[in-house]
């Protein structure tokens, strides 16, 4: 299986402009809409999102595939595990 297929995005969530805890709360809700094994893409502008998403995935068991910094925003790829 190629990396491109492995990280194909099922749902994209734009929470730019929102501050903690809203990006995490909206991410939890969005993860309920996708099947296990699928990938959620999240865009944020809150620098606090980086440690927040790391902690969220560690606590919930979801997989944080990657974090990208794009100018003044961040992109997270999260694989739903349960």
VENSUL-V207070 format. One record per residue. N is the residue number from 0. RES is the residue in one small letter. SS is DSSP state (H for helix, E for strand, - for the rest). PSI is psi as a letter, one per 40 degrees, with the letter a starting at -180 (999 if undefined). D_CENTER is the distance of its C-alpha to the mean C-alpha in Angstrom with 2 decimals. Layout:
# VENSUL-V207070
n | res | ss | psi | d_center
N | RES | SS | PSI | D_CENTER
N | RES | SS | PSI | D_CENTER
This chain:
# VENSUL-V207070
n | res | ss | psi | d_center
0 | x | - | h | 21.67
1 | x | - | i | 20.47
2 | x | H | d | 17.20
3 | x | H | d | 16.75
4 | x | H | d | 17.16
5 | x | H | d | 15.19
6 | x | - | f | 11.94
7 | x | - | h | 12.99
8 | x | E | h | 10.41
9 | x | E | d | 11.45
10 | x | E | i | 9.84
11 | x | E | h | 8.68
12 | x | E | h | 8.04
13 | x | E | h | 9.98
14 | x | - | f | 10.36
15 | x | - | i | 12.50
16 | x | - | e | 15.49
17 | x | - | i | 14.23
18 | x | - | i | 14.73
19 | x | - | h | 13.99
20 | x | - | e | 13.67
21 | x | H | d | 12.71
22 | x | H | d | 9.09
23 | x | H | d | 8.54
24 | x | H | d | 11.18
25 | x | H | d | 9.97
26 | x | H | d | 6.60
27 | x | H | d | 9.21
28 | x | H | d | 11.39
29 | x | H | d | 9.36
30 | x | H | d | 8.81
31 | x | - | e | 12.59
32 | x | - | e | 13.21
33 | x | - | i | 12.30
34 | x | - | i | 14.37
35 | x | - | h | 14.02
36 | x | - | e | 13.28
37 | x | - | i | 11.38
38 | x | E | h | 8.13
39 | x | E | h | 5.53
40 | x | E | h | 5.07
41 | x | E | h | 4.38
42 | x | E | h | 7.63
43 | x | E | i | 9.27
44 | x | - | e | 12.78
45 | x | - | h | 13.10
46 | x | - | d | 13.92
47 | x | - | e | 13.50
48 | x | H | d | 9.72
49 | x | H | d | 10.04
50 | x | H | d | 12.03
51 | x | H | d | 10.41
52 | x | H | d | 6.98
53 | x | H | d | 9.50
54 | x | H | d | 11.69
55 | x | H | d | 9.53
56 | x | H | d | 8.73
57 | x | H | d | 12.38
58 | x | H | d | 13.74
59 | x | H | e | 12.31
60 | x | - | e | 12.70
61 | x | - | i | 9.44
62 | x | E | h | 9.06
63 | x | E | h | 6.96
64 | x | E | d | 8.61
65 | x | E | i | 8.68
66 | x | E | h | 8.40
67 | x | E | h | 10.69
68 | x | E | h | 12.91
69 | x | E | g | 14.44
70 | x | - | b | 17.52
71 | x | - | f | 16.66
72 | x | E | i | 12.94
73 | x | E | i | 9.76
74 | x | E | h | 7.30
75 | x | E | h | 4.25
76 | x | E | h | 4.68
77 | x | E | h | 4.36
78 | x | E | h | 7.93
79 | x | - | h | 9.47
80 | x | - | e | 12.64
81 | x | - | 999 | 14.62
